[in-house]
Amino acid sequence: MLCQVFPEQYAQQLAEKVERLQTLLPQAPNLQVFESPAEHYRARAEFRIWHEEDDTFYIMFDQETKQKVRIDECPMAIKPIAELMPKLMDAIKADDALRSKLFQVDFLATLSGQMLVTLIYRRSIEGDEAWLTGANRLREILPIDHIIGRARKQKILLDEDFVTETLDVDGKPLHYQQIENSFTQPNPYVAQHMLHWARAVSGKSDGDLIELYCGNGNFSIALADCYRKVLATEISKTSVASAQINIAANGVENLQIIKMAAEEVTEAFGGREFNRLKGIDLNAYEFSTIFVDPPRSGLDDLTRKMVCDYERIIYISCNPETLARDLEVLTQTHEIQQTALFDQFPYTHHIESGVFLTRKA
């Protein structure tokens, strides 16, 4: 879509997604649809940089034609990014040290007002005092909190490599550290809807929750007060570190996160011992609910089988095709109670969805 938006077509494109999801999940009842703003909804944006004689500008590549397209504005990006883009480019073009062999610019912003900009170069910037002076000046004249300079095997921080997002979920502010180059939900408005829905289907449970693929603790932190205790797992070392910071920032005391892959969790419940589980008594948990938010490939065979052992299943999916495949197995033992469509990516074919299942009587 190359940064274009079509607000007058938003309702129609959303209706088409609803129809497609209902076709893939014909047995799914009680579908809730959570809309995105029709414009200014992405809190992350990445642009290649193109140099032509005295001019420098943002570009993106058309996936179909492979041709470069000049980008002077991006109404998909949240307003702080959209407003910063031209001002930043003017400042870069006015400074030879910032402009020279600049290859890419990445933006990471938050609803809470923070901005991180990454400048990526095809030349060394280590020890380049002119570049350092120019980058520091950008923070003085523009609404940028943090700047990162990157080149091959080089990373220069001015002064942090993360922003802290604050999401309003059911009237409660939740704080999340979001690290540059790590996964975060790109549409914070819809992210708030997703957390609200997960809390709503969770209700207030006397049991415990286990979560797979927990990332930086996005869902597990929001769901912690819905359960007695929460155990969450994540394979990314960076995400686990962020999750620990987020747990402390939100004052959550009943959540523990361990660095394990979903397949390893299955093996641990099967009796295999892991050093990472030392000090954690799995038998002390009474898991009534499992929460999964797998990659586009969906659940692997072992995890799909393990998920069926729980009374309740909350499944967030970024791929309705693999979700439909997994539900063919899950609905043999469980019944779908609630479904949701979260329009994270307007004007694209991507569908983010949620399914809540309970064990059949």
C-alpha positions in Angstrom: 0.0 0.0 0.0 3.1 2.2 0.3 1.7 4.5 3.0 -1.6 5.3 1.2 -4.9 5.3 3.1 -8.5 5.3 1.8 -10.8 6.3 4.6 -13.8 6.3 2.3 -13.1 2.6 1.6 -12.4 1.5 5.2 -15.8 0.2 6.0 -15.9 -1.9 2.8 -12.4 -3.4 3.3 -13.2 -4.3 6.9 -16.5 -6.0 5.8 -14.5 -8.0 3.3 -12.2 -9.2 6.0 -15.1 -10.2 8.2 -16.6 -12.2 5.4 -13.3 -13.9 4.7 -12.8 -14.8 8.4 -16.3 -16.1 8.7 -15.7 -18.3 5.6 -12.6 -19.7 7.1 -14.2 -20.2 10.5 -17.8 -21.0 9.7 -18.3 -22.6 13.2 -17.1 -19.4 15.0 -19.9 -17.7 16.9 -20.2 -14.3 18.6 -17.8 -12.5 16.3 -16.7 -9.1 17.6 -15.1 -6.7 15.2 -12.6 -4.2 16.5 -11.9 -1.4 14.1 -8.7 0.6 13.6 -8.5 4.3 13.0 -8.9 4.8 9.2 -5.6 6.8 9.1 -2.6 7.5 11.4 -2.5 4.1 13.1 1.0 2.7 12.7 3.5 3.4 15.5 6.4 1.9 13.5 7.6 2.8 10.0 10.7 2.0 8.0 11.9 3.8 4.9 14.8 3.3 2.5 16.6 6.5 1.5 17.4 7.5 -2.1 19.9 10.0 -3.2 19.7 11.8 -6.5 22.3 14.5 -7.1 21.4 17.3 -4.6 18.1 15.6 -3.5 17.5 13.0 -0.8 14.1 11.5 0.0 12.3 8.5 1.5 11.3 5.6 -0.7 9.5 2.3 -0.6 9.5 -0.5 -3.1 6.3 -1.6 -4.8 6.1 -5.4 -4.1 4.5 -6.1 -7.4 6.5 -4.0 -9.8 9.7 -3.9 -7.7 10.0 -0.2 -8.6 10.9 2.5 -6.1 8.2 4.9 -5.1 9.0 8.3 -3.5 7.3 8.9 -0.2 6.9 12.5 0.9 4.1 11.8 3.4 2.7 8.7 5.2 -0.8 9.0 6.5 -0.6 5.4 7.7 1.9 6.5 10.4 0.6 7.9 13.7 0.7 11.7 13.6 4.0 12.2 15.5 5.8 10.1 12.9 3.9 11.7 10.0 4.7 15.2 11.2 8.3 14.4 11.9 9.1 12.8 8.6 9.5 16.0 6.4 11.2 18.0 9.2 13.7 15.2 9.8 14.5 14.9 6.1 15.0 18.7 5.8 17.5 18.6 8.7 19.3 15.6 7.2 19.7 17.3 3.8 21.1 20.4 5.5 23.9 18.3 7.2 26.4 16.5 5.0 27.6 14.3 7.8 24.0 13.0 8.5 23.2 12.7 4.8 26.3 11.0 3.5 25.5 7.4 2.5 22.4 7.3 4.7 20.6 4.1 3.7 17.5 3.8 5.8 15.5 5.6 8.5 13.3 3.7 11.0 10.7 5.4 13.3 9.3 3.9 16.5 6.8 6.1 18.4 4.2 5.6 21.2 0.8 6.9 22.2 2.5 8.2 25.3 4.5 10.7 23.2 8.0 9.1 22.9 10.0 8.9 19.6 13.0 6.9 18.6 14.7 7.3 15.3 17.3 4.9 13.8 19.6 6.2 11.1 21.3 3.3 9.1 24.4 4.0 7.0 26.5 2.3 4.3 29.6 3.8 5.8 31.4 3.8 9.2 30.1 6.3 11.7 32.2 5.1 14.6 34.3 8.1 15.8 32.7 10.5 13.3 32.4 13.6 15.5 30.6 15.5 12.7 27.9 12.8 12.6 27.7 12.8 16.4 27.3 16.5 16.5 24.6 16.5 13.8 22.7 13.6 15.5 22.7 15.4 18.8 21.4 18.6 17.2 18.5 16.6 15.7 17.3 15.9 19.3 17.6 19.6 20.1 15.6 20.9 17.2 13.1 18.1 16.6 10.7 16.1 18.9 13.0 13.0 19.1 13.8 11.4 22.4 16.4 8.8 21.3 18.5 8.4 18.2 20.4 5.3 17.1 23.1 5.3 14.5 23.7 2.0 12.8 26.3 0.8 10.3 27.9 -2.5 9.6 28.8 -4.0 13.1 28.2 -0.5 14.6 25.5 0.7 16.9 25.7 4.2 18.5 23.0 5.1 21.1 21.8 8.6 21.9 20.9 7.6 24.5 18.5 4.6 24.7 17.5 1.8 22.3 13.9 1.7 23.5 10.7 3.7 24.1 8.1 3.1 26.8 4.5 2.8 25.6 1.5 3.4 27.9 -1.7 1.7 26.8 -5.1 2.4 28.4 -6.8 -1.0 29.0 -10.1 -1.0 30.8 -9.3 2.4 32.4 -5.9 1.2 33.7 -2.6 2.5 32.3 -0.1 -0.4 31.3 3.5 0.4 30.6 5.6 -1.5 28.1 9.3 -1.1 27.2 9.5 -1.5 23.4 13.0 -2.1 22.1 14.2 -1.1 18.6 14.2 -4.0 16.2 12.1 -6.2 18.6 8.5 -7.2 17.9 5.8 -4.9 19.2 2.2 -4.5 18.0 2.4 -1.9 15.2 -1.1 -0.5 15.8 -1.4 0.6 19.4 -5.1 1.6 19.1 -6.0 -2.0 18.1 -3.5 -3.4 20.6 -5.6 -1.8 23.4 -8.7 -3.6 21.9 -6.9 -6.9 21.9 -5.9 -6.6 25.5 -9.5 -5.6 26.5 -11.0 -8.6 24.6 -8.5 -11.1 26.2 -9.4 -9.7 29.6 -13.1 -9.9 28.9 -13.0 -13.6 27.9 -10.7 -14.4 30.8 -13.1 -13.0 33.3 -12.1 -13.5 37.0 -10.6 -17.0 37.3 -9.7 -18.9 40.4 -7.3 -20.9 38.3 -3.8 -20.2 36.8 -2.8 -19.1 33.3 0.0 -20.4 31.2 1.0 -18.3 28.2 3.2 -19.4 25.3 5.0 -16.9 23.0 4.6 -14.1 25.5 7.0 -11.6 23.9 7.6 -8.6 26.1 4.8 -9.6 28.4 2.1 -7.7 26.4 -0.8 -10.0 27.2 0.5 -11.7 30.4 0.8 -8.4 32.2 -2.7 -7.3 31.1 -4.2 -10.6 32.2 -2.3 -11.1 35.5 -5.1 -9.7 37.7 -7.6 -12.0 36.0 -5.9 -15.2 37.4 -4.4 -16.5 40.6 -1.0 -16.9 39.1 0.5 -16.6 35.6 3.5 -18.5 34.1 4.6 -17.2 30.7 7.3 -18.4 28.3 9.3 -16.8 25.5 12.3 -17.9 23.5 13.8 -14.5 22.7 16.3 -13.4 25.3 15.7 -9.7 24.4 12.0 -10.0 24.9 12.3 -11.9 28.2 14.6 -9.1 29.5 12.0 -6.5 28.4 9.2 -8.6 30.0 11.0 -8.5 33.3 11.3 -4.8 33.2 7.6 -4.4 32.3 6.6 -6.7 35.1 8.4 -4.4 37.6 7.1 -1.2 35.9 3.5 -2.4 36.3 3.9 -3.8 39.8 2.7 -7.3 38.8 3.5 -9.8 41.5 1.8 -13.0 40.4 3.6 -13.4 37.0 6.7 -15.3 36.2 8.4 -15.5 32.8 10.9 -18.1 31.7 13.0 -18.4 28.6 11.7 -21.5 26.9 10.3 -22.5 23.5 6.8 -23.8 23.2 8.1 -27.2 22.3 10.3 -27.2 25.4 7.3 -26.4 27.6 5.6 -29.4 26.2 8.6 -31.6 27.0 8.8 -30.1 30.6 5.3 -31.1 31.3 6.2 -34.6 30.0 8.9 -34.9 32.6 12.0 -33.6 31.0 14.2 -31.5 33.3 15.5 -28.1 32.4 18.0 -26.0 34.3 15.9 -22.9 33.4 13.1 -24.4 35.5 15.1 -24.7 38.7 13.3 -23.1 41.5 10.0 -23.3 39.7 7.5 -25.9 40.9 5.2 -26.6 38.0 3.1 -28.7 40.4 2.3 -25.6 42.4 0.2 -24.2 39.5 -3.4 -25.1 38.8 -3.6 -24.2 35.1 -7.1 -23.7 34.0 -6.4 -21.6 30.9 -3.7 -21.5 28.2 -3.0 -18.4 26.1 -1.2 -18.8 22.8 -0.1 -16.2 20.2 2.0 -18.2 17.8 3.9 -17.1 14.7 2.2 -17.2 11.3 2.9 -20.9 11.0 0.5 -21.6 13.8 0.9 -24.3 16.5 3.3 -27.1 16.0 2.0 -30.7 16.4 3.2 -31.2 19.9 1.9 -27.8 21.2 -1.4 -28.3 19.4 -1.9 -31.5 21.3 -0.8 -30.0 24.6 -3.2 -27.1 24.3 -6.1 -29.5 24.3 -5.2 -30.6 27.8 -6.5 -27.3 29.3 -10.0 -26.4 30.2 -9.9 -23.0 28.4 -7.9 -21.8 25.4 -7.3 -18.2 24.3 -5.8 -18.2 20.8 -4.6 -15.0 19.2 -3.7 -15.5 15.5 -2.0 -13.5 12.8 -2.8 -16.0 10.1 -6.5 -17.1 9.7 -5.5 -20.0 7.5 -3.3 -21.7 10.1 -5.9 -20.8 12.8 -8.5 -22.6 10.8 -6.2 -25.6 10.5 -5.5 -25.7 14.2 -9.1 -25.3 15.1 -9.9 -28.5 13.2 -8.0 -30.3 16.0 -8.9 -28.1 18.9 -12.7 -28.2 18.2 -12.6 -32.0 18.6 -12.3 -31.5 22.4 -13.3 -27.8 22.8 -16.1 -25.6 21.7 -15.6 -22.0 20.4 -17.4 -19.5 22.7 -16.1 -16.2 21.3 -14.3 -14.9 18.3 -12.9 -11.5 17.4 -11.3 -9.7 14.4 -8.7 -7.1 15.2 -8.0 -4.8 12.2 -4.3 -4.3 13.0 -3.4 -3.7 9.3 -6.1 -1.7 7.4 -6.0 -1.8 3.6 -4.0 -5.0 3.5 -5.1 -8.7 3.4 -3.7 -9.4 6.9 -6.2 -10.5 9.5 -5.5 -10.6 13.2 -8.1 -12.6 15.1 -8.9 -14.1 18.5 -10.7 -17.3 19.5 -11.8 -18.4 23.0 -12.6 -22.0 23.5 -13.8 -24.1 26.5 -13.7 -27.9 26.9 -16.8 -29.7 25.8 -19.0 -31.2 28.4 
